[in-house]
Amino acid sequence: MSRTRPSPAVRTPARRTASHLAVPLLAAALLGACATGPGPAADGTRTTGPARDRPTTATPDPRSPRPEPSGTGKGAVTSAGDLLVADFGGDTVTFLDPVDGPTGSVRVGTAPYGIALGDDGRAWVATAEGVAVVDTRTRRSLGRVPYRTGTGPVTEGEYRGGGMGIALAPDGERLYVGVNVPDGPGVLEVVDTTKREVTATVPVGRRPFDVDVARGGAEVYVTNHDSFDVTAVRADTLAPRRFEVAPYGTEGGLGSWLKPHYAVVRYDGRLLLPFEGERLAVLDPRTGRVTVEPMTADTHQHGAALTPDGTLLVVGTGPVGDATGPPSLTVRAPDGTERTVPLQGPHEDVAVSRDGRTAYVTGGFTRAGSWDGITVVDLARGTTRRLPGGDRPLGVVVLP
């Protein structure tokens, strides 16, 4: 597969020799399909997590559209610091104690992807069937908000239609969800969180992996994986602007490995988008200018998060294309210095504890090779432990 080579001016790590470019066949089998365009997804083999509790049923809110029954964990108590993960391999979200593991689950809809958490304890979950609403304090389903955009039959896997990235406005009154439309451009849907209905749609790029909101809420940023771009949408007018973010170029199109996945909004309003453990694209949405800073992990990168002190965490999924490094978590200080924490197997997304000391990295992964659990990382010590739980967990939030 061809890839556009960087110019010497922006090249950071030295290129690897031909002997290092021979990616192991197993890694290629596990990760290869990430670069391809829409099509059937190969789910692959996963490590099976612990058996679920016996299911119970909770009464859904009758005012909600398309209510869903709750799953396991009736009577369980949600504590501050617990985790909620989206079970991309099933139709639930799972609650996890960060020490003891799963404590219950709630049905939300097919192939849940991203989660947005409100100050009121409601979790909004992007599924293939609509945006599910879960009261995390009572562990009850409050139903689903149907998408306005048609996405075809409900399916599973990486290329399924429906919601992907999702984020709340700072005041909690609006929800923004990136909706994937197979074989075409995606859509940003705007949800009124009080009425629980879609109020507007905005065209964006292909496969909207991530959605982020500016610190003051004035703009929404949609990271579009398959079109090498970010769509900035004004919150007041919903006017979109497109910014290409392709530090390696766009050669290869849908077949390229070198696309944006996830972004974070830095304190100064700029977006940080990591690529291949080699380059950090820094997008200034005021001007559209993209600058590139060096990274060191040499691994295909997906999920990203910021700690309270501005440290950037980036999930490395393993060797893909010219990136030959193993799975890892990059810990990048605000001054640009980096260290990496090794991870056992591919992971997808990351969340940070309220005190900024612990990272939770989901083992779901959008491609084959995922496992049912999370890795808990002590950021000061660089130590890890694996915590089984969930069903190919993808999105993750820390509960207040």
N, C-alpha and C positions, 0 to 999 in steps of 0.2 A: 504494500500500500504506500502510495507516494505521500510525502509531506513536505510542505514548504520549509526550507531551511532558513534559520534566522540569520540576519546580517551580523557581522562581527560586533557592531556597535551595541546590540542588545543581547548578544550571546552571553550567558553567565557561566554555568558549569562547563567544563571541557567536554566535548562530545566523546562518546564511548567508541572504542575500537570495534571492528567487525565482530570479533569473538564475543564481545559483551552484548551485541545486538541480537544474539540468538536467544530469544525468549523461550523458556521451557514450554514444551508442548502442553503440559497440564495447565499452565497459566493461560496459554492461548485459548485452550478449550473453555476455560471458565470465564474468561473476560472478553473473548473476541467479539461477541455480538454487540457490545456497547456502541461500536462505531457505525453499525449499519442503520439504514433508514427503517421506517415503519414496516413491521412484519411480525410473524409469530415469535413469541419470546420463549427461549429454552429455560425452563425453571431450574433444572439441574438438581443436584443432590444437596440436602441440607442436613446438618446435625439436628436430631430431634430433641426438643426441650422436654421438660417434665410434663407429666400428665396433667390435664386440666382438672379443676374442681368440677363437681357435678353441677350441671346448669340449673339456674333458677330463673324466674321471670319477675320483672318489675313492671309496674304500671307506667306506660309512657304518658307524656303530657298530651291531653286530647286536643290542645290548640295547635300542635305542631303538625306540619304536613308529613305524611307517610311515616308514622311512628314505627320504631323498631323495638323489639323486646330486648331487655338487658340479658347479659350472659351470666358468667359465674361470679362468685364473690358476694353473694347476698349477705348483708350484715357486716361486711368488712368496713374498717375505718380507714379513710384516707388521711395521711399525715403530711405535714409540710416536709418537703424534700423527697417525697415519693416520686416515682417516674411514671409517665404514661407513654406507651409506644404504640405506633400504628402497625398492625399485623398485616403487612402487604401480602403475605401468603395465605390469608384467610379473609374473614369479614368482621374482625373485632379490633378493639383497642384493649391493651393489657396494662393493668396497674402492677407496678413492681416496687417492693421495698428495696432500697439500694444495697441492703445487706443480705436480706433473706430471700429475695426473688419475688415471683408472682404472687399476688394476693387476690386476683380476680380479673374479670374481663367483661366488656359490654359489646354487644353486636352493633355494628355501625353501617355495614354495607360492603360490597365486594372490593377487595384490593385497596384498603386505605393507604394513603401515601403521606401527605404532610399534615401537621397538627398546628393550630394556632390556639393559644390559651389566653382567656380574658381574665381581668382582675376579679371578676365575679365568680370564678371557678368553672365557667363553662369552657369546654374544649370544642373547637370547630375542626372537623376532620374531613379532608378531601378524599372522597372515595370515587369509584367508578360510577356510582349511581346517584350521587348528589353530595351535598355538604351535610355531614351528620353533626348533630349537636348532642353533647354529653355533659350532664351535671357531674363534675368529678367529685363533689362533696357527698352526694347521695348515691353516686354510681348508677344513675338512671339515664337511659336514652330519652332524648327529647325530640326525636324524629329526625327527618332529613329535609333539607331544602333542595328541591330539584333544580338542575341546571336549566338555563334557558337555551343553551346551545345544544344542538343535536350532535351526538358523538358516536352513533351507531350502536350495535349490540353491546351489552355489558360483557366484558371479558376481563381476564387477568393478565399479568405479566408486564414487562417493561413498556410495551407499546400500547397498552390498553388506553381507551379513551377515558375522559373524565378528569377530575381534579388532580393536580400535582402540587405545585407550590401554593402556599396559603399564608396570609398574614392579616392581622387586625390593625385598624387605625389606632393611634394612641388613645383616643377617647372611647374606643370600643364600639362606636356607633356604626362603623362600616367594616365589612370583611371583604378582602380581596382574594380571589382564588384563580389561579391559572388553569384553564381547562384545555387539555390536549384533545385535538381533533385529528384522528389518524389520517395520514396522507394529505394533510393540509396545515395551514397556519392555525395557531392556537388563539384563544380568546381569554381576556381578563374579565371575569364576572364580578360585579359589585353587589354585595348582599347587605340589605338593611337588617342589622342584628336584632332590632326590636320587632319588626314585622316578620322577620325570617323569610324574606323573599328577595329574589334577584331584581335589582332596580335598574341596572345598566350593564352593557357589554362593550368591550373595547377590543379591537383586533390587535394581536401581538404576533410574535414569531412562532416558530415551530417547537413543539414540546417544551412548554414553560416549566422547567424543572424547579425553579425557585421564585418566590415573591418576597420582596422586602419593602418596608415603608421608611421614608425619610424620618429623621428624629422628630421633627415638628409635625409630620403628617402631611406636608404639602404635596409630596409626590410619592408615587408607587413605582417600584422597579421590578420588572419581570425579566428573569434570566432565561433566554430561549436557547436551549441546547442545540437543536438541529439547524438553526439559522445564524449561528455565530454572533448573537447580538443581545443587547439589553433594550427593552422598551421602557422608557420613562413616561409615566402617565400622570398628568396633573390631577390632584384630587378634586379641585373645584370645577374644572371644565371637562375633565376626562380626555383632554387632548393628548395624543401620544407622540413621542419622538423616538426615533430608532438610532441606537449607537452600535456600530459594529465593534465587537471585542474579539479579536482574532490575532493574538501576538505571534502565531505561526503562519498566518494567512488562512485562506479558506479553501485551498486546494484539496480536492478529494470530496468536497461537498458532504453529502449524507454519509459517505464512507470514511470520513476523517475521524481520527481519535481525538483531535485537538480542539475540542469545543468547550464552551463554558458550561459549568454544572450548577454550582451554588455561589452565592455572593453574601457579603456582609457589608453593612453601612458603617463606616468609620466615624469617629467623633467629629471630623471636619466635613462630613457629608459625602465624601468620596466612597465609591464602591470598590471593594477588594475582591478580585476573582482569581483564584489559583489555577495554574495549569501545570500538570505533569511533574510536580515537584521541582520545576525548573524556573518558572516565571510567575510572578504575581502581577496581573494586570490591574492598574489603578485607574478607575474611570471617574472623571470629574463631570457629573451630570449638568453642571452649569455651562460648560463649554463643549462637552463631548470629547475632550482630549483624553487619550489613553496613554499612560506611561507604564513602563515595565521595570520591575525590580527583580533581582535574582532570588531564587529559592534553591534548596539544597537536597530535598528528600529523594529526587529521582524516582517518582512513583506516580501512577495515574491517580488524580485527585478528584474527590467528590465533595462531601459535606464540609461546612465551615461554620465557625462560631467565634464570637469575641467574649473574652472574660471581662469582668468589671474594670480591670486596669488597662484594657486595650490590647491584651495579648491575643493574637490570632491563632486559632486551632483549626487545622485542616486534616481531613481524613484521607490517607493514601490507601488505595485499594489493592495495589500490587503492580507487577510488571505488565505493561501494555505498550505496543509499538516500540519506540526507542527508549521509553522509560523502563528501566530494568530493576529498580529497587523493590524491596518487599513491602507488604502492607505496614503502615505506620501512622502515627499521629504526629504531625508537625506542630511544634510549639514555638511560635514566632513572636518575640518581644516587640514592643512598639519601636525600638531602635533598629529593627531588622535582623537582629541576631536570632539564630534558629538552633533548635535541637529536635531530635526525633525520638519518639517512644515506639519501639517495635510492637506490632499487633499480630495476633495469631489468626491469619486468614483475612479475607476481604471484609470490609465494613462499609457503611454508607453515610450515616449522618452523625452529628455530635451535638450535645447540649452540655451546659456548664452548671454546676451547683451555684446556689445563691452567693456563697462566700468566695467563689472563684477558685477553689482549691481542687475540685474534682471534675473530671470530664467523663461523660457517659457516651460511648460510641456504639451505635447499633450494628448488629451483625447481619441485618437483613440483606443489604446490597441489591441493587436493581438487576444485577446479572446472576448467572448461575454461580454456585460456590458459596452461597450465604449459609448462615447458621442461626439457630433460634436462641438468641440471647444478646447481651450487651457486654462490652468490656468497660470496666470501671478503672479509670486512670487517676492515680495520685499525681497531680501535676508538679508538686514540689520534689517528690522523690523519684518520679518517673517509673513507678511500679504499677503493675496491672493485675487485675483478677477478672476472670470470666464469670458472668452471672447468667445462668440459663433463664429463659423466659420469653414469651411472645411467640409469634409465628412469622418468621422472616421479618422481624421488626425493622421498620424504616425510619419514619419520623419519630422524634422523641422530644418531650418537654419535661421540665422539672416543676412539680406542683407546689404552689405557695402554701 
